[in-house]
Amino acid sequence: MWGASLESFQQLEDFVISDPTQAIDVFDFEAAARKALPPAHWGYLSTGVDDDATLKANREGFSHYQLRSRRLFDTTGIDMSVDLFGTKWETPIVLAPSGTLFHAEGPLPVARAAQKQRTLQILGGVQERNHPIEEVMKARGGPVWYQLYASQDWETTQETIKRVDRSGCPVLVWTVDILGGRNLETAQRLRRLDTRQCLSCHTTDPQVRPGQAGRNTLTYDTLKRIKDLTSMKVLVKGIESPEDVQLCVENGADGIIVSNHGGRATESGRATIDSLPEVVQVVRNRVPVLVDGGFRRGTDVFKALRDWTILYS
């Protein structure tokens, strides 16, 4: 009997879903992706920076907060909708910029899913190279927000902003947490196990090595220049400290996204859920505050909302 139980337990541990309908939670998709993807691709998808400490901290950070449950309340009339810049969304859950490098249609399936679930989508700038924002918005059936990776060359950045503005995009999300490059060690290690030539399936070699540290020229003055250039609302993504929050607001940011790029930017070792209270305290309801990093369950969302208003309306 004991042997049979161990065998059954091992079978349970080894089980990997073969169809999305078999998934019990989002963690089931991770095991399926690891089984399906070649080592280099899995490495790029799953890696953090340096020792992956921040990547792990994002998930573990939710254990720092417990829920004090209440009972016997009528929950049928709960309204989880939020208002962001004049648009009402049914849920506070947003589709953050996500890597869609492994799908032939790139961000289009994500856009169709966002349309079906009536959820806000933020389009990653890298994804837009092969699928223009207009194509994504057509698949979404409405506007999406655009994540900007600003170039150190202002002319290039200016051209991108003007093009996105012309598309009818309402919100520009400027990502500022990887301006100095990043060191994706796990990706490099797993790449050694892959004998294929990277250029056999990519037109460019994915950047997995550290960037040119100390070469960043983008500052809070750049934020003001971006604001002067466009009618879009401008959010700053990648903010974790209260000092930077204050500077963002003072220099015209229309909102803040507390983020460490999913643990793929700087090895701070600190979870975004732990940075969130300080940020909200400094903002004082002047602009909306959003957060990403490590969210896997509804209870994670509830913990982020539990003692402070994340989304100002």
Contacts in CASP RR format, 6 or more apart in sequence:
PFRMAT RR
TARGET T0000
AUTHOR 0000-0000-0000
METHOD contacts of the structure
MODEL  1
MWGASLESFQQLEDFVISDPTQAIDVFDFEAAARKALPPAHWGYLSTGVD
DDATLKANREGFSHYQLRSRRLFDTTGIDMSVDLFGTKWETPIVLAPSGT
LFHAEGPLPVARAAQKQRTLQILGGVQERNHPIEEVMKARGGPVWYQLYA
SQDWETTQETIKRVDRSGCPVLVWTVDILGGRNLETAQRLRRLDTRQCLS
CHTTDPQVRPGQAGRNTLTYDTLKRIKDLTSMKVLVKGIESPEDVQLCVE
NGADGIIVSNHGGRATESGRATIDSLPEVVQVVRNRVPVLVDGGFRRGTD
VFKALRDWTILYS
16 28 0 8 1.000
16 31 0 8 1.000
16 32 0 8 1.000
16 35 0 8 1.000
17 23 0 8 1.000
17 28 0 8 1.000
17 29 0 8 1.000
17 31 0 8 1.000
17 32 0 8 1.000
18 32 0 8 1.000
20 29 0 8 1.000
22 28 0 8 1.000
23 29 0 8 1.000
25 296 0 8 1.000
25 297 0 8 1.000
26 296 0 8 1.000
26 297 0 8 1.000
27 296 0 8 1.000
30 46 0 8 1.000
33 42 0 8 1.000
33 45 0 8 1.000
34 42 0 8 1.000
34 46 0 8 1.000
37 45 0 8 1.000
37 102 0 8 1.000
38 194 0 8 1.000
38 196 0 8 1.000
39 190 0 8 1.000
39 191 0 8 1.000
39 193 0 8 1.000
39 194 0 8 1.000
40 187 0 8 1.000
40 190 0 8 1.000
40 191 0 8 1.000
40 193 0 8 1.000
40 194 0 8 1.000
40 196 0 8 1.000
40 198 0 8 1.000
41 102 0 8 1.000
42 190 0 8 1.000
43 186 0 8 1.000
43 187 0 8 1.000
43 190 0 8 1.000
43 191 0 8 1.000
44 101 0 8 1.000
44 184 0 8 1.000
44 187 0 8 1.000
44 206 0 8 1.000
44 208 0 8 1.000
45 99 0 8 1.000
45 102 0 8 1.000
46 186 0 8 1.000
47 55 0 8 1.000
47 184 0 8 1.000
47 185 0 8 1.000
47 186 0 8 1.000
47 187 0 8 1.000
47 190 0 8 1.000
47 208 0 8 1.000
47 264 0 8 1.000
48 54 0 8 1.000
48 55 0 8 1.000
48 184 0 8 1.000
48 185 0 8 1.000
48 186 0 8 1.000
48 187 0 8 1.000
48 262 0 8 1.000
48 263 0 8 1.000
48 264 0 8 1.000
49 55 0 8 1.000
49 182 0 8 1.000
49 183 0 8 1.000
49 184 0 8 1.000
49 185 0 8 1.000
49 263 0 8 1.000
49 264 0 8 1.000
49 265 0 8 1.000
49 266 0 8 1.000
49 267 0 8 1.000
50 183 0 8 1.000
50 185 0 8 1.000
50 267 0 8 1.000
51 185 0 8 1.000
51 267 0 8 1.000
52 185 0 8 1.000
52 186 0 8 1.000
52 263 0 8 1.000
53 267 0 8 1.000
53 269 0 8 1.000
54 260 0 8 1.000
54 262 0 8 1.000
54 263 0 8 1.000
54 265 0 8 1.000
54 266 0 8 1.000
54 267 0 8 1.000
54 268 0 8 1.000
54 269 0 8 1.000
54 270 0 8 1.000
54 271 0 8 1.000
55 262 0 8 1.000
55 263 0 8 1.000
55 264 0 8 1.000
57 263 0 8 1.000
57 269 0 8 1.000
57 270 0 8 1.000
57 271 0 8 1.000
58 260 0 8 1.000
58 262 0 8 1.000
58 263 0 8 1.000
58 271 0 8 1.000
58 272 0 8 1.000
58 273 0 8 1.000
58 293 0 8 1.000
58 294 0 8 1.000
59 271 0 8 1.000
59 294 0 8 1.000
59 296 0 8 1.000
60 271 0 8 1.000
61 271 0 8 1.000
61 273 0 8 1.000
61 274 0 8 1.000
62 271 0 8 1.000
62 273 0 8 1.000
62 294 0 8 1.000
62 299 0 8 1.000
62 300 0 8 1.000
62 303 0 8 1.000
64 271 0 8 1.000
64 273 0 8 1.000
64 274 0 8 1.000
65 273 0 8 1.000
65 303 0 8 1.000
65 306 0 8 1.000
67 299 0 8 1.000
67 302 0 8 1.000
67 303 0 8 1.000
67 306 0 8 1.000
80 90 0 8 1.000
80 91 0 8 1.000
80 92 0 8 1.000
81 88 0 8 1.000
81 89 0 8 1.000
81 90 0 8 1.000
81 91 0 8 1.000
82 88 0 8 1.000
82 89 0 8 1.000
82 91 0 8 1.000
82 92 0 8 1.000
82 311 0 8 1.000
82 313 0 8 1.000
83 89 0 8 1.000
83 311 0 8 1.000
83 313 0 8 1.000
84 120 0 8 1.000
84 171 0 8 1.000
84 288 0 8 1.000
84 311 0 8 1.000
84 313 0 8 1.000
85 170 0 8 1.000
85 171 0 8 1.000
85 233 0 8 1.000
85 254 0 8 1.000
85 288 0 8 1.000
87 120 0 8 1.000
87 170 0 8 1.000
89 118 0 8 1.000
89 119 0 8 1.000
89 120 0 8 1.000
90 118 0 8 1.000
90 119 0 8 1.000
91 117 0 8 1.000
91 118 0 8 1.000
91 119 0 8 1.000
92 301 0 8 1.000
92 305 0 8 1.000
92 310 0 8 1.000
92 311 0 8 1.000
93 119 0 8 1.000
93 301 0 8 1.000
94 119 0 8 1.000
94 120 0 8 1.000
94 121 0 8 1.000
94 122 0 8 1.000
94 290 0 8 1.000
95 110 0 8 1.000
95 113 0 8 1.000
95 114 0 8 1.000
95 119 0 8 1.000
95 120 0 8 1.000
95 121 0 8 1.000
95 122 0 8 1.000
96 122 0 8 1.000
96 259 0 8 1.000
96 292 0 8 1.000
96 293 0 8 1.000
97 122 0 8 1.000
97 123 0 8 1.000
97 124 0 8 1.000
97 125 0 8 1.000
97 127 0 8 1.000
97 147 0 8 1.000
97 173 0 8 1.000
97 175 0 8 1.000
98 107 0 8 1.000
98 110 0 8 1.000
98 124 0 8 1.000
99 124 0 8 1.000
99 126 0 8 1.000
99 127 0 8 1.000
100 106 0 8 1.000
100 107 0 8 1.000
100 109 0 8 1.000
100 110 0 8 1.000
100 127 0 8 1.000
101 126 0 8 1.000
101 127 0 8 1.000
103 109 0 8 1.000
105 131 0 8 1.000
106 127 0 8 1.000
106 130 0 8 1.000
106 131 0 8 1.000
107 121 0 8 1.000
107 123 0 8 1.000
107 124 0 8 1.000
107 127 0 8 1.000
107 128 0 8 1.000
107 131 0 8 1.000
107 136 0 8 1.000
108 131 0 8 1.000
108 135 0 8 1.000
108 136 0 8 1.000
108 139 0 8 1.000
110 121 0 8 1.000
111 121 0 8 1.000
111 123 0 8 1.000
111 136 0 8 1.000
111 137 0 8 1.000
111 139 0 8 1.000
111 140 0 8 1.000
111 141 0 8 1.000
111 144 0 8 1.000
112 139 0 8 1.000
112 140 0 8 1.000
113 119 0 8 1.000
114 120 0 8 1.000
114 121 0 8 1.000
114 140 0 8 1.000
114 144 0 8 1.000
115 139 0 8 1.000
115 140 0 8 1.000
115 141 0 8 1.000
115 142 0 8 1.000
120 144 0 8 1.000
120 145 0 8 1.000
121 136 0 8 1.000
121 140 0 8 1.000
121 144 0 8 1.000
121 145 0 8 1.000
122 144 0 8 1.000
122 145 0 8 1.000
122 146 0 8 1.000
122 147 0 8 1.000
122 173 0 8 1.000
123 133 0 8 1.000
123 136 0 8 1.000
123 144 0 8 1.000
123 145 0 8 1.000
123 146 0 8 1.000
123 147 0 8 1.000
124 146 0 8 1.000
124 147 0 8 1.000
125 146 0 8 1.000
125 147 0 8 1.000
125 148 0 8 1.000
125 149 0 8 1.000
126 149 0 8 1.000
127 136 0 8 1.000
128 136 0 8 1.000
128 146 0 8 1.000
132 167 0 8 1.000
133 144 0 8 1.000
133 146 0 8 1.000
133 164 0 8 1.000
133 167 0 8 1.000
133 169 0 8 1.000
134 167 0 8 1.000
136 144 0 8 1.000
137 143 0 8 1.000
137 144 0 8 1.000
137 167 0 8 1.000
137 168 0 8 1.000
137 169 0 8 1.000
143 168 0 8 1.000
143 169 0 8 1.000
143 170 0 8 1.000
144 169 0 8 1.000
145 169 0 8 1.000
145 170 0 8 1.000
145 171 0 8 1.000
145 172 0 8 1.000
145 173 0 8 1.000
145 235 0 8 1.000
146 164 0 8 1.000
146 169 0 8 1.000
146 171 0 8 1.000
146 172 0 8 1.000
146 173 0 8 1.000
147 173 0 8 1.000
147 174 0 8 1.000
147 175 0 8 1.000
147 237 0 8 1.000
148 157 0 8 1.000
148 160 0 8 1.000
148 161 0 8 1.000
148 164 0 8 1.000
148 172 0 8 1.000
148 173 0 8 1.000
148 174 0 8 1.000
148 175 0 8 1.000
148 226 0 8 1.000
149 175 0 8 1.000
150 157 0 8 1.000
150 174 0 8 1.000
150 176 0 8 1.000
150 179 0 8 1.000
150 218 0 8 1.000
150 222 0 8 1.000
150 226 0 8 1.000
151 157 0 8 1.000
151 160 0 8 1.000
152 215 0 8 1.000
152 216 0 8 1.000
152 217 0 8 1.000
152 218 0 8 1.000
154 222 0 8 1.000
154 225 0 8 1.000
157 226 0 8 1.000
158 229 0 8 1.000
161 172 0 8 1.000
161 226 0 8 1.000
161 229 0 8 1.000
161 230 0 8 1.000
161 232 0 8 1.000
162 229 0 8 1.000
162 230 0 8 1.000
164 172 0 8 1.000
164 232 0 8 1.000
165 172 0 8 1.000
165 230 0 8 1.000
165 231 0 8 1.000
165 232 0 8 1.000
169 232 0 8 1.000
170 232 0 8 1.000
170 233 0 8 1.000
171 232 0 8 1.000
171 233 0 8 1.000
171 234 0 8 1.000
171 235 0 8 1.000
171 254 0 8 1.000
172 226 0 8 1.000
172 230 0 8 1.000
172 232 0 8 1.000
172 233 0 8 1.000
172 234 0 8 1.000
172 235 0 8 1.000
173 235 0 8 1.000
173 237 0 8 1.000
173 257 0 8 1.000
174 223 0 8 1.000
174 226 0 8 1.000
174 234 0 8 1.000
174 235 0 8 1.000
174 236 0 8 1.000
174 237 0 8 1.000
175 237 0 8 1.000
175 238 0 8 1.000
175 259 0 8 1.000
175 261 0 8 1.000
176 218 0 8 1.000
176 236 0 8 1.000
176 237 0 8 1.000
176 238 0 8 1.000
176 239 0 8 1.000
177 237 0 8 1.000
177 238 0 8 1.000
177 259 0 8 1.000
177 260 0 8 1.000
177 261 0 8 1.000
177 265 0 8 1.000
177 266 0 8 1.000
178 261 0 8 1.000
178 264 0 8 1.000
178 265 0 8 1.000
179 216 0 8 1.000
179 218 0 8 1.000
180 211 0 8 1.000
180 212 0 8 1.000
180 213 0 8 1.000
180 214 0 8 1.000
180 215 0 8 1.000
180 216 0 8 1.000
181 207 0 8 1.000
181 210 0 8 1.000
181 211 0 8 1.000
181 212 0 8 1.000
181 213 0 8 1.000
182 210 0 8 1.000
182 211 0 8 1.000
182 261 0 8 1.000
182 264 0 8 1.000
182 265 0 8 1.000
182 266 0 8 1.000
183 209 0 8 1.000
183 210 0 8 1.000
183 267 0 8 1.000
184 208 0 8 1.000
184 209 0 8 1.000
184 264 0 8 1.000
187 206 0 8 1.000
187 208 0 8 1.000
188 208 0 8 1.000
188 209 0 8 1.000
191 208 0 8 1.000
198 205 0 8 1.000
198 206 0 8 1.000
199 205 0 8 1.000
220 247 0 8 1.000
220 248 0 8 1.000
220 250 0 8 1.000
220 251 0 8 1.000
221 251 0 8 1.000
223 234 0 8 1.000
223 236 0 8 1.000
223 248 0 8 1.000
223 251 0 8 1.000
223 252 0 8 1.000
223 253 0 8 1.000
224 251 0 8 1.000
224 252 0 8 1.000
226 234 0 8 1.000
227 234 0 8 1.000
227 251 0 8 1.000
227 252 0 8 1.000
233 254 0 8 1.000
233 255 0 8 1.000
234 252 0 8 1.000
234 253 0 8 1.000
234 254 0 8 1.000
234 255 0 8 1.000
235 253 0 8 1.000
235 254 0 8 1.000
235 255 0 8 1.000
235 256 0 8 1.000
235 257 0 8 1.000
235 288 0 8 1.000
235 290 0 8 1.000
236 248 0 8 1.000
236 253 0 8 1.000
236 255 0 8 1.000
236 256 0 8 1.000
236 257 0 8 1.000
237 257 0 8 1.000
237 259 0 8 1.000
238 257 0 8 1.000
238 258 0 8 1.000
238 259 0 8 1.000
238 260 0 8 1.000
238 261 0 8 1.000
238 265 0 8 1.000
239 245 0 8 1.000
239 248 0 8 1.000
239 256 0 8 1.000
239 257 0 8 1.000
239 258 0 8 1.000
239 259 0 8 1.000
239 279 0 8 1.000
240 258 0 8 1.000
240 259 0 8 1.000
240 260 0 8 1.000
240 268 0 8 1.000
240 270 0 8 1.000
240 272 0 8 1.000
240 275 0 8 1.000
240 279 0 8 1.000
241 275 0 8 1.000
241 278 0 8 1.000
242 278 0 8 1.000
242 279 0 8 1.000
242 281 0 8 1.000
242 282 0 8 1.000
245 256 0 8 1.000
245 278 0 8 1.000
245 279 0 8 1.000
245 282 0 8 1.000
245 283 0 8 1.000
246 282 0 8 1.000
248 255 0 8 1.000
248 256 0 8 1.000
249 256 0 8 1.000
249 282 0 8 1.000
249 283 0 8 1.000
249 286 0 8 1.000
249 287 0 8 1.000
253 287 0 8 1.000
254 287 0 8 1.000
254 288 0 8 1.000
255 287 0 8 1.000
255 288 0 8 1.000
255 289 0 8 1.000
255 290 0 8 1.000
256 279 0 8 1.000
256 283 0 8 1.000
256 287 0 8 1.000
256 288 0 8 1.000
256 289 0 8 1.000
256 290 0 8 1.000
257 289 0 8 1.000
257 290 0 8 1.000
257 291 0 8 1.000
257 292 0 8 1.000
258 272 0 8 1.000
258 275 0 8 1.000
258 276 0 8 1.000
258 279 0 8 1.000
258 289 0 8 1.000
258 290 0 8 1.000
258 291 0 8 1.000
258 292 0 8 1.000
259 272 0 8 1.000
259 291 0 8 1.000
259 292 0 8 1.000
259 293 0 8 1.000
260 266 0 8 1.000
260 268 0 8 1.000
260 270 0 8 1.000
260 272 0 8 1.000
260 293 0 8 1.000
262 272 0 8 1.000
262 292 0 8 1.000
262 293 0 8 1.000
262 294 0 8 1.000
263 293 0 8 1.000
271 293 0 8 1.000
271 294 0 8 1.000
272 291 0 8 1.000
272 292 0 8 1.000
272 293 0 8 1.000
272 294 0 8 1.000
273 291 0 8 1.000
273 293 0 8 1.000
273 294 0 8 1.000
273 300 0 8 1.000
273 303 0 8 1.000
273 304 0 8 1.000
276 289 0 8 1.000
276 291 0 8 1.000
276 304 0 8 1.000
276 308 0 8 1.000
276 310 0 8 1.000
277 307 0 8 1.000
277 308 0 8 1.000
279 289 0 8 1.000
280 289 0 8 1.000
280 308 0 8 1.000
280 309 0 8 1.000
280 310 0 8 1.000
281 308 0 8 1.000
283 289 0 8 1.000
283 312 0 8 1.000
285 309 0 8 1.000
285 312 0 8 1.000
286 312 0 8 1.000
287 312 0 8 1.000
288 311 0 8 1.000
288 312 0 8 1.000
289 310 0 8 1.000
289 311 0 8 1.000
289 312 0 8 1.000
290 310 0 8 1.000
290 311 0 8 1.000
291 304 0 8 1.000
291 310 0 8 1.000
294 300 0 8 1.000
295 301 0 8 1.000
295 304 0 8 1.000
304 310 0 8 1.000
END
